Amino acid sequence: MDNGTKAGTASGTLLTIVINIRSEDILKTMVLAAVGAVISFAVSLLLKLLLKRWKQ
């Protein structure tokens, strides 16, 4: 396969994905990513606190 075929295949796949994504899906993904980040941060702080107390 030459570069033109690879670029055409990649751009066609990307355009198909972009066209089929609805705004509700993007919003839901953003909310889930934010919730996941907050939970991950909270758990890391909790584990840091527990490790600090365990070492004392």
PDBQT receptor file of N, H, CA, C and O in Angstrom, charges set to zero:
ATOM      1  N   MET A   1       0.841  -1.189   0.000  1.00  0.00    +0.000 N 
ATOM      2  CA  MET A   1       0.000   0.000   0.000  1.00  0.00    +0.000 C 
ATOM      3  C   MET A   1       0.883   1.248   0.000  1.00  0.00    +0.000 C 
ATOM      4  O   MET A   1       1.858   1.336   0.747  1.00  0.00    +0.000 OA
ATOM      5  N   ASP A   2       0.533   2.180  -0.827  1.00  0.00    +0.000 N 
ATOM      6  H   ASP A   2      -0.259   2.108  -1.433  1.00  0.00    +0.000 HD
ATOM      7  CA  ASP A   2       1.286   3.430  -0.848  1.00  0.00    +0.000 C 
ATOM      8  C   ASP A   2       0.698   4.414   0.173  1.00  0.00    +0.000 C 
ATOM      9  O   ASP A   2      -0.328   4.142   0.796  1.00  0.00    +0.000 OA
ATOM     10  N   ASN A   3       1.364   5.550   0.329  1.00  0.00    +0.000 N 
ATOM     11  H   ASN A   3       2.198   5.771  -0.176  1.00  0.00    +0.000 HD
ATOM     12  CA  ASN A   3       0.954   6.534   1.329  1.00  0.00    +0.000 C 
ATOM     13  C   ASN A   3      -0.420   7.121   1.040  1.00  0.00    +0.000 C 
ATOM     14  O   ASN A   3      -1.159   7.445   1.969  1.00  0.00    +0.000 OA
ATOM     15  N   GLY A   4      -0.771   7.260  -0.227  1.00  0.00    +0.000 N 
ATOM     16  H   GLY A   4      -0.171   6.997  -0.982  1.00  0.00    +0.000 HD
ATOM     17  CA  GLY A   4      -2.083   7.789  -0.585  1.00  0.00    +0.000 C 
ATOM     18  C   GLY A   4      -3.210   6.882  -0.128  1.00  0.00    +0.000 C 
ATOM     19  O   GLY A   4      -4.241   7.349   0.356  1.00  0.00    +0.000 OA
ATOM     20  N   THR A   5      -3.005   5.580  -0.286  1.00  0.00    +0.000 N 
ATOM     21  H   THR A   5      -2.168   5.201  -0.679  1.00  0.00    +0.000 HD
ATOM     22  CA  THR A   5      -4.012   4.617   0.145  1.00  0.00    +0.000 C 
ATOM     23  C   THR A   5      -4.150   4.620   1.665  1.00  0.00    +0.000 C 
ATOM     24  O   THR A   5      -5.260   4.583   2.195  1.00  0.00    +0.000 OA
ATOM     25  N   LYS A   6      -3.018   4.665   2.358  1.00  0.00    +0.000 N 
ATOM     26  H   LYS A   6      -2.116   4.695   1.927  1.00  0.00    +0.000 HD
ATOM     27  CA  LYS A   6      -3.056   4.702   3.823  1.00  0.00    +0.000 C 
ATOM     28  C   LYS A   6      -3.742   5.968   4.319  1.00  0.00    +0.000 C 
ATOM     29  O   LYS A   6      -4.565   5.911   5.233  1.00  0.00    +0.000 OA
ATOM     30  N   ALA A   7      -3.408   7.113   3.721  1.00  0.00    +0.000 N 
ATOM     31  H   ALA A   7      -2.739   7.160   2.979  1.00  0.00    +0.000 HD
ATOM     32  CA  ALA A   7      -4.015   8.379   4.142  1.00  0.00    +0.000 C 
ATOM     33  C   ALA A   7      -5.509   8.383   3.830  1.00  0.00    +0.000 C 
ATOM     34  O   ALA A   7      -6.304   8.870   4.635  1.00  0.00    +0.000 OA
ATOM     35  N   GLY A   8      -5.898   7.857   2.691  1.00  0.00    +0.000 N 
ATOM     36  H   GLY A   8      -5.252   7.461   2.038  1.00  0.00    +0.000 HD
ATOM     37  CA  GLY A   8      -7.315   7.792   2.337  1.00  0.00    +0.000 C 
ATOM     38  C   GLY A   8      -8.103   6.897   3.269  1.00  0.00    +0.000 C 
ATOM     39  O   GLY A   8      -9.216   7.232   3.673  1.00  0.00    +0.000 OA
ATOM     40  N   THR A   9      -7.522   5.752   3.611  1.00  0.00    +0.000 N 
ATOM     41  H   THR A   9      -6.618   5.479   3.283  1.00  0.00    +0.000 HD
ATOM     42  CA  THR A   9      -8.186   4.834   4.528  1.00  0.00    +0.000 C 
ATOM     43  C   THR A   9      -8.327   5.454   5.915  1.00  0.00    +0.000 C 
ATOM     44  O   THR A   9      -9.390   5.376   6.531  1.00  0.00    +0.000 OA
ATOM     45  N   ALA A  10      -7.246   6.073   6.404  1.00  0.00    +0.000 N 
ATOM     46  H   ALA A  10      -6.383   6.136   5.903  1.00  0.00    +0.000 HD
ATOM     47  CA  ALA A  10      -7.281   6.687   7.735  1.00  0.00    +0.000 C 
ATOM     48  C   ALA A  10      -8.265   7.845   7.786  1.00  0.00    +0.000 C 
ATOM     49  O   ALA A  10      -9.038   7.955   8.737  1.00  0.00    +0.000 OA
ATOM     50  N   SER A  11      -8.247   8.709   6.781  1.00  0.00    +0.000 N 
ATOM     51  H   SER A  11      -7.619   8.620   6.008  1.00  0.00    +0.000 HD
ATOM     52  CA  SER A  11      -9.161   9.856   6.796  1.00  0.00    +0.000 C 
ATOM     53  C   SER A  11     -10.607   9.421   6.611  1.00  0.00    +0.000 C 
ATOM     54  O   SER A  11     -11.502  10.019   7.208  1.00  0.00    +0.000 OA
ATOM     55  N   GLY A  12     -10.857   8.419   5.816  1.00  0.00    +0.000 N 
ATOM     56  H   GLY A  12     -10.130   7.933   5.331  1.00  0.00    +0.000 HD
ATOM     57  CA  GLY A  12     -12.215   7.895   5.659  1.00  0.00    +0.000 C 
ATOM     58  C   GLY A  12     -12.745   7.300   6.948  1.00  0.00    +0.000 C 
ATOM     59  O   GLY A  12     -13.903   7.509   7.311  1.00  0.00    +0.000 OA
ATOM     60  N   THR A  13     -11.893   6.555   7.639  1.00  0.00    +0.000 N 
ATOM     61  H   THR A  13     -10.952   6.385   7.344  1.00  0.00    +0.000 HD
ATOM     62  CA  THR A  13     -12.290   5.988   8.921  1.00  0.00    +0.000 C 
ATOM     63  C   THR A  13     -12.567   7.086   9.931  1.00  0.00    +0.000 C 
ATOM     64  O   THR A  13     -13.563   7.025  10.651  1.00  0.00    +0.000 OA
ATOM     65  N   LEU A  14     -11.707   8.085   9.995  1.00  0.00    +0.000 N 
ATOM     66  H   LEU A  14     -10.897   8.135   9.410  1.00  0.00    +0.000 HD
ATOM     67  CA  LEU A  14     -11.881   9.198  10.927  1.00  0.00    +0.000 C 
ATOM     68  C   LEU A  14     -13.158   9.968  10.632  1.00  0.00    +0.000 C 
ATOM     69  O   LEU A  14     -13.903  10.295  11.556  1.00  0.00    +0.000 OA
ATOM     70  N   LEU A  15     -13.426  10.262   9.373  1.00  0.00    +0.000 N 
ATOM     71  H   LEU A  15     -12.821   9.996   8.622  1.00  0.00    +0.000 HD
ATOM     72  CA  LEU A  15     -14.650  10.978   9.014  1.00  0.00    +0.000 C 
ATOM     73  C   LEU A  15     -15.898  10.173   9.352  1.00  0.00    +0.000 C 
ATOM     74  O   LEU A  15     -16.892  10.745   9.799  1.00  0.00    +0.000 OA
ATOM     75  N   THR A  16     -15.868   8.876   9.150  1.00  0.00    +0.000 N 
ATOM     76  H   THR A  16     -15.061   8.412   8.787  1.00  0.00    +0.000 HD
ATOM     77  CA  THR A  16     -17.006   8.036   9.502  1.00  0.00    +0.000 C 
ATOM     78  C   THR A  16     -17.263   8.070  10.993  1.00  0.00    +0.000 C 
ATOM     79  O   THR A  16     -18.415   8.131  11.423  1.00  0.00    +0.000 OA
ATOM     80  N   ILE A  17     -16.211   8.031  11.782  1.00  0.00    +0.000 N 
ATOM     81  H   ILE A  17     -15.275   7.981  11.433  1.00  0.00    +0.000 HD
ATOM     82  CA  ILE A  17     -16.365   8.093  13.239  1.00  0.00    +0.000 C 
ATOM     83  C   ILE A  17     -16.913   9.447  13.659  1.00  0.00    +0.000 C 
ATOM     84  O   ILE A  17     -17.828   9.511  14.479  1.00  0.00    +0.000 OA
ATOM     85  N   VAL A  18     -16.372  10.529  13.114  1.00  0.00    +0.000 N 
ATOM     86  H   VAL A  18     -15.628  10.477  12.447  1.00  0.00    +0.000 HD
ATOM     87  CA  VAL A  18     -16.804  11.881  13.478  1.00  0.00    +0.000 C 
ATOM     88  C   VAL A  18     -18.267  12.108  13.111  1.00  0.00    +0.000 C 
ATOM     89  O   VAL A  18     -19.009  12.714  13.884  1.00  0.00    +0.000 OA
ATOM     90  N   ILE A  19     -18.681  11.638  11.966  1.00  0.00    +0.000 N 
ATOM     91  H   ILE A  19     -18.079  11.146  11.339  1.00  0.00    +0.000 HD
ATOM     92  CA  ILE A  19     -20.068  11.825  11.527  1.00  0.00    +0.000 C 
ATOM     93  C   ILE A  19     -21.032  11.060  12.422  1.00  0.00    +0.000 C 
ATOM     94  O   ILE A  19     -22.141  11.536  12.665  1.00  0.00    +0.000 OA
ATOM     95  N   ASN A  20     -20.649   9.906  12.912  1.00  0.00    +0.000 N 
ATOM     96  H   ASN A  20     -19.748   9.520  12.714  1.00  0.00    +0.000 HD
ATOM     97  CA  ASN A  20     -21.545   9.072  13.698  1.00  0.00    +0.000 C 
ATOM     98  C   ASN A  20     -21.558   9.404  15.186  1.00  0.00    +0.000 C 
ATOM     99  O   ASN A  20     -22.346   8.820  15.930  1.00  0.00    +0.000 OA
ATOM    100  N   ILE A  21     -20.716  10.316  15.636  1.00  0.00    +0.000 N 
ATOM    101  H   ILE A  21     -20.076  10.790  15.032  1.00  0.00    +0.000 HD
ATOM    102  CA  ILE A  21     -20.705  10.691  17.055  1.00  0.00    +0.000 C 
ATOM    103  C   ILE A  21     -21.723  11.806  17.261  1.00  0.00    +0.000 C 
ATOM    104  O   ILE A  21     -21.704  12.815  16.557  1.00  0.00    +0.000 OA
ATOM    105  N   ARG A  22     -22.606  11.614  18.229  1.00  0.00    +0.000 N 
ATOM    106  H   ARG A  22     -22.621  10.795  18.802  1.00  0.00    +0.000 HD
ATOM    107  CA  ARG A  22     -23.599  12.633  18.549  1.00  0.00    +0.000 C 
ATOM    108  C   ARG A  22     -23.075  13.517  19.674  1.00  0.00    +0.000 C 
ATOM    109  O   ARG A  22     -22.175  13.125  20.417  1.00  0.00    +0.000 OA
ATOM    110  N   SER A  23     -23.642  14.703  19.792  1.00  0.00    +0.000 N 
ATOM    111  H   SER A  23     -24.373  15.021  19.189  1.00  0.00    +0.000 HD
ATOM    112  CA  SER A  23     -23.193  15.645  20.822  1.00  0.00    +0.000 C 
ATOM    113  C   SER A  23     -23.465  15.101  22.223  1.00  0.00    +0.000 C 
ATOM    114  O   SER A  23     -22.722  15.406  23.156  1.00  0.00    +0.000 OA
ATOM    115  N   GLU A  24     -24.512  14.304  22.383  1.00  0.00    +0.000 N 
ATOM    116  H   GLU A  24     -25.116  14.056  21.626  1.00  0.00    +0.000 HD
ATOM    117  CA  GLU A  24     -24.803  13.707  23.693  1.00  0.00    +0.000 C 
ATOM    118  C   GLU A  24     -23.679  12.749  24.103  1.00  0.00    +0.000 C 
ATOM    119  O   GLU A  24     -23.315  12.670  25.277  1.00  0.00    +0.000 OA
ATOM    120  N   ASP A  25     -23.144  12.032  23.133  1.00  0.00    +0.000 N 
ATOM    121  H   ASP A  25     -23.439  12.096  22.180  1.00  0.00    +0.000 HD
ATOM    122  CA  ASP A  25     -22.055  11.106  23.421  1.00  0.00    +0.000 C 
ATOM    123  C   ASP A  25     -20.802  11.855  23.855  1.00  0.00    +0.000 C 
ATOM    124  O   ASP A  25     -20.095  11.419  24.763  1.00  0.00    +0.000 OA
ATOM    125  N   ILE A  26     -20.533  12.971  23.213  1.00  0.00    +0.000 N 
ATOM    126  H   ILE A  26     -21.108  13.325  22.476  1.00  0.00    +0.000 HD
ATOM    127  CA  ILE A  26     -19.354  13.763  23.574  1.00  0.00    +0.000 C 
ATOM    128  C   ILE A  26     -19.514  14.322  24.983  1.00  0.00    +0.000 C 
ATOM    129  O   ILE A  26     -18.580  14.277  25.783  1.00  0.00    +0.000 OA
ATOM    130  N   LEU A  27     -20.701  14.848  25.284  1.00  0.00    +0.000 N 
ATOM    131  H   LEU A  27     -21.460  14.884  24.634  1.00  0.00    +0.000 HD
ATOM    132  CA  LEU A  27     -20.961  15.398  26.616  1.00  0.00    +0.000 C 
ATOM    133  C   LEU A  27     -20.850  14.307  27.675  1.00  0.00    +0.000 C 
ATOM    134  O   LEU A  27     -20.252  14.524  28.729  1.00  0.00    +0.000 OA
ATOM    135  N   LYS A  28     -21.418  13.144  27.405  1.00  0.00    +0.000 N 
ATOM    136  H   LYS A  28     -21.903  12.967  26.549  1.00  0.00    +0.000 HD
ATOM    137  CA  LYS A  28     -21.350  12.035  28.357  1.00  0.00    +0.000 C 
ATOM    138  C   LYS A  28     -19.900  11.606  28.573  1.00  0.00    +0.000 C 
ATOM    139  O   LYS A  28     -19.503  11.311  29.701  1.00  0.00    +0.000 OA
ATOM    140  N   THR A  29     -19.124  11.571  27.523  1.00  0.00    +0.000 N 
ATOM    141  H   THR A  29     -19.447  11.811  26.607  1.00  0.00    +0.000 HD
ATOM    142  CA  THR A  29     -17.712  11.208  27.636  1.00  0.00    +0.000 C 
ATOM    143  C   THR A  29     -16.950  12.228  28.468  1.00  0.00    +0.000 C 
ATOM    144  O   THR A  29     -16.109  11.858  29.288  1.00  0.00    +0.000 OA
ATOM    145  N   MET A  30     -17.239  13.518  28.260  1.00  0.00    +0.000 N 
ATOM    146  H   MET A  30     -17.922  13.819  27.594  1.00  0.00    +0.000 HD
ATOM    147  CA  MET A  30     -16.570  14.559  29.042  1.00  0.00    +0.000 C 
ATOM    148  C   MET A  30     -16.912  14.457  30.526  1.00  0.00    +0.000 C 
ATOM    149  O   MET A  30     -16.038  14.601  31.381  1.00  0.00    +0.000 OA
ATOM    150  N   VAL A  31     -18.179  14.210  30.828  1.00  0.00    +0.000 N 
ATOM    151  H   VAL A  31     -18.890  14.093  30.134  1.00  0.00    +0.000 HD
ATOM    152  CA  VAL A  31     -18.602  14.088  32.225  1.00  0.00    +0.000 C 
ATOM    153  C   VAL A  31     -17.956  12.868  32.863  1.00  0.00    +0.000 C 
ATOM    154  O   VAL A  31     -17.448  12.953  33.981  1.00  0.00    +0.000 OA
ATOM    155  N   LEU A  32     -17.968  11.744  32.174  1.00  0.00    +0.000 N 
ATOM    156  H   LEU A  32     -18.381  11.675  31.266  1.00  0.00    +0.000 HD
ATOM    157  CA  LEU A  32     -17.362  10.527  32.724  1.00  0.00    +0.000 C 
ATOM    158  C   LEU A  32     -15.857  10.688  32.925  1.00  0.00    +0.000 C 
ATOM    159  O   LEU A  32     -15.306  10.178  33.900  1.00  0.00    +0.000 OA
ATOM    160  N   ALA A  33     -15.189  11.392  32.013  1.00  0.00    +0.000 N 
ATOM    161  H   ALA A  33     -15.637  11.806  31.221  1.00  0.00    +0.000 HD
ATOM    162  CA  ALA A  33     -13.752  11.627  32.162  1.00  0.00    +0.000 C 
ATOM    163  C   ALA A  33     -13.476  12.512  33.367  1.00  0.00    +0.000 C 
ATOM    164  O   ALA A  33     -12.524  12.269  34.109  1.00  0.00    +0.000 OA
ATOM    165  N   ALA A  34     -14.302  13.542  33.572  1.00  0.00    +0.000 N 
ATOM    166  H   ALA A  34     -15.075  13.740  32.969  1.00  0.00    +0.000 HD
ATOM    167  CA  ALA A  34     -14.120  14.428  34.724  1.00  0.00    +0.000 C 
ATOM    168  C   ALA A  34     -14.358  13.679  36.029  1.00  0.00    +0.000 C 
ATOM    169  O   ALA A  34     -13.594  13.833  36.982  1.00  0.00    +0.000 OA
ATOM    170  N   VAL A  35     -15.408  12.873  36.078  1.00  0.00    +0.000 N 
ATOM    171  H   VAL A  35     -16.028  12.747  35.304  1.00  0.00    +0.000 HD
ATOM    172  CA  VAL A  35     -15.692  12.086  37.286  1.00  0.00    +0.000 C 
ATOM    173  C   VAL A  35     -14.559  11.111  37.556  1.00  0.00    +0.000 C 
ATOM    174  O   VAL A  35     -14.140  10.952  38.702  1.00  0.00    +0.000 OA
ATOM    175  N   GLY A  36     -14.067  10.469  36.533  1.00  0.00    +0.000 N 
ATOM    176  H   GLY A  36     -14.408  10.598  35.602  1.00  0.00    +0.000 HD
ATOM    177  CA  GLY A  36     -12.958   9.529  36.698  1.00  0.00    +0.000 C 
ATOM    178  C   GLY A  36     -11.702  10.214  37.200  1.00  0.00    +0.000 C 
ATOM    179  O   GLY A  36     -10.989   9.661  38.038  1.00  0.00    +0.000 OA
ATOM    180  N   ALA A  37     -11.418  11.414  36.700  1.00  0.00    +0.000 N 
ATOM    181  H   ALA A  37     -11.997  11.864  36.019  1.00  0.00    +0.000 HD
ATOM    182  CA  ALA A  37     -10.238  12.149  37.143  1.00  0.00    +0.000 C 
ATOM    183  C   ALA A  37     -10.356  12.555  38.603  1.00  0.00    +0.000 C 
ATOM    184  O   ALA A  37      -9.392  12.448  39.362  1.00  0.00    +0.000 OA
ATOM    185  N   VAL A  38     -11.543  13.023  39.000  1.00  0.00    +0.000 N 
ATOM    186  H   VAL A  38     -12.326  13.110  38.384  1.00  0.00    +0.000 HD
ATOM    187  CA  VAL A  38     -11.753  13.427  40.399  1.00  0.00    +0.000 C 
ATOM    188  C   VAL A  38     -11.624  12.226  41.330  1.00  0.00    +0.000 C 
ATOM    189  O   VAL A  38     -10.991  12.321  42.382  1.00  0.00    +0.000 OA
ATOM    190  N   ILE A  39     -12.211  11.114  40.954  1.00  0.00    +0.000 N 
ATOM    191  H   ILE A  39     -12.725  11.038  40.099  1.00  0.00    +0.000 HD
ATOM    192  CA  ILE A  39     -12.130   9.914  41.786  1.00  0.00    +0.000 C 
ATOM    193  C   ILE A  39     -10.695   9.413  41.869  1.00  0.00    +0.000 C 
ATOM    194  O   ILE A  39     -10.236   9.025  42.944  1.00  0.00    +0.000 OA
ATOM    195  N   SER A  40      -9.993   9.417  40.767  1.00  0.00    +0.000 N 
ATOM    196  H   SER A  40     -10.366   9.733  39.894  1.00  0.00    +0.000 HD
ATOM    197  CA  SER A  40      -8.601   8.989  40.765  1.00  0.00    +0.000 C 
ATOM    198  C   SER A  40      -7.747   9.869  41.670  1.00  0.00    +0.000 C 
ATOM    199  O   SER A  40      -6.907   9.368  42.418  1.00  0.00    +0.000 OA
ATOM    200  N   PHE A  41      -7.962  11.179  41.603  1.00  0.00    +0.000 N 
ATOM    201  H   PHE A  41      -8.644  11.586  40.996  1.00  0.00    +0.000 HD
ATOM    202  CA  PHE A  41      -7.221  12.111  42.451  1.00  0.00    +0.000 C 
ATOM    203  C   PHE A  41      -7.542  11.876  43.924  1.00  0.00    +0.000 C 
ATOM    204  O   PHE A  41      -6.640  11.867  44.762  1.00  0.00    +0.000 OA
ATOM    205  N   ALA A  42      -8.821  11.685  44.245  1.00  0.00    +0.000 N 
ATOM    206  H   ALA A  42      -9.554  11.692  43.564  1.00  0.00    +0.000 HD
ATOM    207  CA  ALA A  42      -9.230  11.460  45.631  1.00  0.00    +0.000 C 
ATOM    208  C   ALA A  42      -8.641  10.161  46.178  1.00  0.00    +0.000 C 
ATOM    209  O   ALA A  42      -8.177  10.118  47.317  1.00  0.00    +0.000 OA
ATOM    210  N   VAL A  43      -8.660   9.124  45.381  1.00  0.00    +0.000 N 
ATOM    211  H   VAL A  43      -9.037   9.159  44.455  1.00  0.00    +0.000 HD
ATOM    212  CA  VAL A  43      -8.108   7.840  45.825  1.00  0.00    +0.000 C 
ATOM    213  C   VAL A  43      -6.601   7.946  46.035  1.00  0.00    +0.000 C 
ATOM    214  O   VAL A  43      -6.070   7.381  46.991  1.00  0.00    +0.000 OA
ATOM    215  N   SER A  44      -5.913   8.659  45.159  1.00  0.00    +0.000 N 
ATOM    216  H   SER A  44      -6.345   9.117  44.382  1.00  0.00    +0.000 HD
ATOM    217  CA  SER A  44      -4.465   8.807  45.332  1.00  0.00    +0.000 C 
ATOM    218  C   SER A  44      -4.145   9.602  46.601  1.00  0.00    +0.000 C 
ATOM    219  O   SER A  44      -3.185   9.281  47.301  1.00  0.00    +0.000 OA
ATOM    220  N   LEU A  45      -4.934  10.632  46.902  1.00  0.00    +0.000 N 
ATOM    221  H   LEU A  45      -5.713  10.893  46.332  1.00  0.00    +0.000 HD
ATOM    222  CA  LEU A  45      -4.728  11.368  48.148  1.00  0.00    +0.000 C 
ATOM    223  C   LEU A  45      -5.002  10.495  49.364  1.00  0.00    +0.000 C 
ATOM    224  O   LEU A  45      -4.257  10.535  50.344  1.00  0.00    +0.000 OA
ATOM    225  N   LEU A  46      -6.063   9.712  49.302  1.00  0.00    +0.000 N 
ATOM    226  H   LEU A  46      -6.668   9.680  48.506  1.00  0.00    +0.000 HD
ATOM    227  CA  LEU A  46      -6.400   8.816  50.410  1.00  0.00    +0.000 C 
ATOM    228  C   LEU A  46      -5.304   7.781  50.628  1.00  0.00    +0.000 C 
ATOM    229  O   LEU A  46      -4.915   7.517  51.766  1.00  0.00    +0.000 OA
ATOM    230  N   LEU A  47      -4.806   7.198  49.549  1.00  0.00    +0.000 N 
ATOM    231  H   LEU A  47      -5.121   7.412  48.625  1.00  0.00    +0.000 HD
ATOM    232  CA  LEU A  47      -3.737   6.210  49.684  1.00  0.00    +0.000 C 
ATOM    233  C   LEU A  47      -2.459   6.845  50.225  1.00  0.00    +0.000 C 
ATOM    234  O   LEU A  47      -1.746   6.224  51.012  1.00  0.00    +0.000 OA
ATOM    235  N   LYS A  48      -2.169   8.058  49.817  1.00  0.00    +0.000 N 
ATOM    236  H   LYS A  48      -2.749   8.563  49.178  1.00  0.00    +0.000 HD
ATOM    237  CA  LYS A  48      -0.998   8.768  50.324  1.00  0.00    +0.000 C 
ATOM    238  C   LYS A  48      -1.128   9.013  51.824  1.00  0.00    +0.000 C 
ATOM    239  O   LYS A  48      -0.168   8.840  52.575  1.00  0.00    +0.000 OA
ATOM    240  N   LEU A  49      -2.323   9.416  52.254  1.00  0.00    +0.000 N 
ATOM    241  H   LEU A  49      -3.103   9.556  51.644  1.00  0.00    +0.000 HD
ATOM    242  CA  LEU A  49      -2.578   9.642  53.685  1.00  0.00    +0.000 C 
ATOM    243  C   LEU A  49      -2.460   8.343  54.475  1.00  0.00    +0.000 C 
ATOM    244  O   LEU A  49      -1.843   8.313  55.540  1.00  0.00    +0.000 OA
ATOM    245  N   LEU A  50      -3.048   7.276  53.956  1.00  0.00    +0.000 N 
ATOM    246  H   LEU A  50      -3.549   7.300  53.091  1.00  0.00    +0.000 HD
ATOM    247  CA  LEU A  50      -2.979   5.983  54.654  1.00  0.00    +0.000 C 
ATOM    248  C   LEU A  50      -1.544   5.476  54.734  1.00  0.00    +0.000 C 
ATOM    249  O   LEU A  50      -1.140   4.927  55.759  1.00  0.00    +0.000 OA
ATOM    250  N   LEU A  51      -0.778   5.649  53.680  1.00  0.00    +0.000 N 
ATOM    251  H   LEU A  51      -1.105   6.095  52.847  1.00  0.00    +0.000 HD
ATOM    252  CA  LEU A  51       0.615   5.200  53.680  1.00  0.00    +0.000 C 
ATOM    253  C   LEU A  51       1.437   6.012  54.664  1.00  0.00    +0.000 C 
ATOM    254  O   LEU A  51       2.308   5.469  55.344  1.00  0.00    +0.000 OA
ATOM    255  N   LYS A  52       1.171   7.294  54.743  1.00  0.00    +0.000 N 
ATOM    256  H   LYS A  52       0.464   7.735  54.190  1.00  0.00    +0.000 HD
ATOM    257  CA  LYS A  52       1.881   8.152  55.681  1.00  0.00    +0.000 C 
ATOM    258  C   LYS A  52       1.585   7.738  57.125  1.00  0.00    +0.000 C 
ATOM    259  O   LYS A  52       2.495   7.687  57.953  1.00  0.00    +0.000 OA
ATOM    260  N   ARG A  53       0.323   7.444  57.430  1.00  0.00    +0.000 N 
ATOM    261  H   ARG A  53      -0.416   7.485  56.757  1.00  0.00    +0.000 HD
ATOM    262  CA  ARG A  53      -0.040   7.001  58.785  1.00  0.00    +0.000 C 
ATOM    263  C   ARG A  53       0.505   5.622  59.096  1.00  0.00    +0.000 C 
ATOM    264  O   ARG A  53       0.867   5.339  60.238  1.00  0.00    +0.000 OA
ATOM    265  N   TRP A  54       0.568   4.758  58.085  1.00  0.00    +0.000 N 
ATOM    266  H   TRP A  54       0.274   4.989  57.158  1.00  0.00    +0.000 HD
ATOM    267  CA  TRP A  54       1.049   3.390  58.291  1.00  0.00    +0.000 C 
ATOM    268  C   TRP A  54       2.544   3.399  58.589  1.00  0.00    +0.000 C 
ATOM    269  O   TRP A  54       3.022   2.564  59.357  1.00  0.00    +0.000 OA
ATOM    270  N   LYS A  55       3.291   4.331  57.991  1.00  0.00    +0.000 N 
ATOM    271  H   LYS A  55       2.902   5.009  57.367  1.00  0.00    +0.000 HD
ATOM    272  CA  LYS A  55       4.738   4.400  58.205  1.00  0.00    +0.000 C 
ATOM    273  C   LYS A  55       5.083   4.942  59.581  1.00  0.00    +0.000 C 
ATOM    274  O   LYS A  55       6.180   4.688  60.078  1.00  0.00    +0.000 OA
ATOM    275  N   GLN A  56       4.181   5.682  60.210  1.00  0.00    +0.000 N 
ATOM    276  H   GLN A  56       3.290   5.889  59.806  1.00  0.00    +0.000 HD
ATOM    277  CA  GLN A  56       4.474   6.264  61.531  1.00  0.00    +0.000 C 
ATOM    278  C   GLN A  56       4.412   5.261  62.601  1.00  0.00    +0.000 C 
ATOM    279  O   GLN A  56       4.632   5.588  63.767  1.00  0.00    +0.000 OA
TER     280      GLN A  56
